[in-house]
Amino acid sequence: MTKQKQTYTEAVAELENILTELENNSDINMDEISERVKRAAFLMEFCKKQLHELDSALEKMMENLD
């Protein structure tokens, strides 16, 4: 089975789900919180990288228009 690359939109949706789960679940244990926070940090870095790459691509396109 081939793993499909996660998109920015999917990463943001997953981040929102993690936040909702942490806000609404008072029974979550510390190990689960730790895992969710680690995943959220990974997703935030992924999104940051995607935005940086998009910004760079847009700058190059704008330079080519000049």
PyRosetta script that sets phi, psi and omega in degrees:
from pyrosetta import init, pose_from_sequence

init()
pose = pose_from_sequence("MTKQKQTYTEAVAELENILTELENNSDINMDEISERVKRAAFLMEFCKKQLHELDSALEKMMENLD")
pose.set_psi(1, 132.7)
pose.set_omega(1, -178.9)
pose.set_phi(2, -90.6)
pose.set_psi(2, 132.2)
pose.set_omega(2, 177.6)
pose.set_phi(3, -86.3)
pose.set_psi(3, 128.1)
pose.set_omega(3, -179.9)
pose.set_phi(4, -83.9)
pose.set_psi(4, 140.5)
pose.set_omega(4, 179.1)
pose.set_phi(5, -67.0)
pose.set_psi(5, 134.7)
pose.set_omega(5, 179.3)
pose.set_phi(6, -71.7)
pose.set_psi(6, 141.0)
pose.set_omega(6, 178.2)
pose.set_phi(7, -93.9)
pose.set_psi(7, 166.0)
pose.set_omega(7, 176.9)
pose.set_phi(8, -58.5)
pose.set_psi(8, -45.2)
pose.set_omega(8, -178.1)
pose.set_phi(9, -62.0)
pose.set_psi(9, -41.1)
pose.set_omega(9, 178.2)
pose.set_phi(10, -65.9)
pose.set_psi(10, -38.9)
pose.set_omega(10, 179.2)
pose.set_phi(11, -64.7)
pose.set_psi(11, -42.8)
pose.set_omega(11, 178.5)
pose.set_phi(12, -64.0)
pose.set_psi(12, -42.3)
pose.set_omega(12, 178.9)
pose.set_phi(13, -61.8)
pose.set_psi(13, -41.6)
pose.set_omega(13, 178.3)
pose.set_phi(14, -65.4)
pose.set_psi(14, -40.3)
pose.set_omega(14, 176.1)
pose.set_phi(15, -59.9)
pose.set_psi(15, -43.4)
pose.set_omega(15, 179.1)
pose.set_phi(16, -63.3)
pose.set_psi(16, -38.6)
pose.set_omega(16, 178.1)
pose.set_phi(17, -65.5)
pose.set_psi(17, -41.6)
pose.set_omega(17, 178.2)
pose.set_phi(18, -62.1)
pose.set_psi(18, -45.1)
pose.set_omega(18, 179.6)
pose.set_phi(19, -61.2)
pose.set_psi(19, -46.0)
pose.set_omega(19, 179.6)
pose.set_phi(20, -61.4)
pose.set_psi(20, -43.7)
pose.set_omega(20, 179.7)
pose.set_phi(21, -62.0)
pose.set_psi(21, -44.1)
pose.set_omega(21, -179.5)
pose.set_phi(22, -67.7)
pose.set_psi(22, -36.0)
pose.set_omega(22, -179.8)
pose.set_phi(23, -72.0)
pose.set_psi(23, -32.6)
pose.set_omega(23, -171.2)
pose.set_phi(24, -104.0)
pose.set_psi(24, 0.0)
pose.set_omega(24, -176.3)
pose.set_phi(25, -119.2)
pose.set_psi(25, 100.1)
pose.set_omega(25, -178.8)
pose.set_phi(26, -81.4)
pose.set_psi(26, -10.3)
pose.set_omega(26, -178.1)
pose.set_phi(27, -94.6)
pose.set_psi(27, 1.8)
pose.set_omega(27, -176.9)
pose.set_phi(28, -69.4)
pose.set_psi(28, 135.9)
pose.set_omega(28, -177.7)
pose.set_phi(29, -88.1)
pose.set_psi(29, 168.3)
pose.set_omega(29, -174.6)
pose.set_phi(30, -62.3)
pose.set_psi(30, -36.1)
pose.set_omega(30, 178.6)
pose.set_phi(31, -64.2)
pose.set_psi(31, -41.4)
pose.set_omega(31, 177.8)
pose.set_phi(32, -67.0)
pose.set_psi(32, -40.7)
pose.set_omega(32, 177.5)
pose.set_phi(33, -60.6)
pose.set_psi(33, -44.9)
pose.set_omega(33, 179.8)
pose.set_phi(34, -59.5)
pose.set_psi(34, -45.6)
pose.set_omega(34, 179.6)
pose.set_phi(35, -63.7)
pose.set_psi(35, -40.9)
pose.set_omega(35, 179.7)
pose.set_phi(36, -65.7)
pose.set_psi(36, -41.0)
pose.set_omega(36, -180.0)
pose.set_phi(37, -66.5)
pose.set_psi(37, -40.6)
pose.set_omega(37, 176.4)
pose.set_phi(38, -61.8)
pose.set_psi(38, -43.7)
pose.set_omega(38, 179.2)
pose.set_phi(39, -65.0)
pose.set_psi(39, -42.2)
pose.set_omega(39, 179.1)
pose.set_phi(40, -61.7)
pose.set_psi(40, -41.3)
pose.set_omega(40, 178.9)
pose.set_phi(41, -62.9)
pose.set_psi(41, -42.8)
pose.set_omega(41, 177.2)
pose.set_phi(42, -60.4)
pose.set_psi(42, -46.1)
pose.set_omega(42, -179.2)
pose.set_phi(43, -64.5)
pose.set_psi(43, -39.1)
pose.set_omega(43, 178.4)
pose.set_phi(44, -64.6)
pose.set_psi(44, -40.0)
pose.set_omega(44, 177.4)
pose.set_phi(45, -65.6)
pose.set_psi(45, -40.3)
pose.set_omega(45, 177.1)
pose.set_phi(46, -59.7)
pose.set_psi(46, -47.6)
pose.set_omega(46, -179.6)
pose.set_phi(47, -63.9)
pose.set_psi(47, -42.0)
pose.set_omega(47, 178.7)
pose.set_phi(48, -59.7)
pose.set_psi(48, -43.9)
pose.set_omega(48, 179.2)
pose.set_phi(49, -64.1)
pose.set_psi(49, -43.5)
pose.set_omega(49, 179.2)
pose.set_phi(50, -61.0)
pose.set_psi(50, -43.8)
pose.set_omega(50, 179.5)
pose.set_phi(51, -65.0)
pose.set_psi(51, -39.9)
pose.set_omega(51, 178.4)
pose.set_phi(52, -63.5)
pose.set_psi(52, -43.0)
pose.set_omega(52, 179.0)
pose.set_phi(53, -64.2)
pose.set_psi(53, -40.4)
pose.set_omega(53, 178.2)
pose.set_phi(54, -65.0)
pose.set_psi(54, -42.8)
pose.set_omega(54, 178.7)
pose.set_phi(55, -60.3)
pose.set_psi(55, -44.3)
pose.set_omega(55, 178.8)
pose.set_phi(56, -62.7)
pose.set_psi(56, -42.7)
pose.set_omega(56, 179.7)
pose.set_phi(57, -64.1)
pose.set_psi(57, -40.8)
pose.set_omega(57, 179.0)
pose.set_phi(58, -66.6)
pose.set_psi(58, -39.2)
pose.set_omega(58, 177.4)
pose.set_phi(59, -61.6)
pose.set_psi(59, -42.4)
pose.set_omega(59, 178.6)
pose.set_phi(60, -63.5)
pose.set_psi(60, -41.2)
pose.set_omega(60, 178.3)
pose.set_phi(61, -63.9)
pose.set_psi(61, -39.9)
pose.set_omega(61, 179.7)
pose.set_phi(62, -66.7)
pose.set_psi(62, -38.7)
pose.set_omega(62, 177.5)
pose.set_phi(63, -63.2)
pose.set_psi(63, -36.9)
pose.set_omega(63, -179.6)
pose.set_phi(64, -71.1)
pose.set_psi(64, -20.1)
pose.set_omega(64, 178.2)
pose.set_phi(65, -78.1)
pose.set_psi(65, -22.8)
pose.set_omega(65, -177.7)
pose.set_phi(66, -72.4)
pose.dump_pdb("model.pdb")
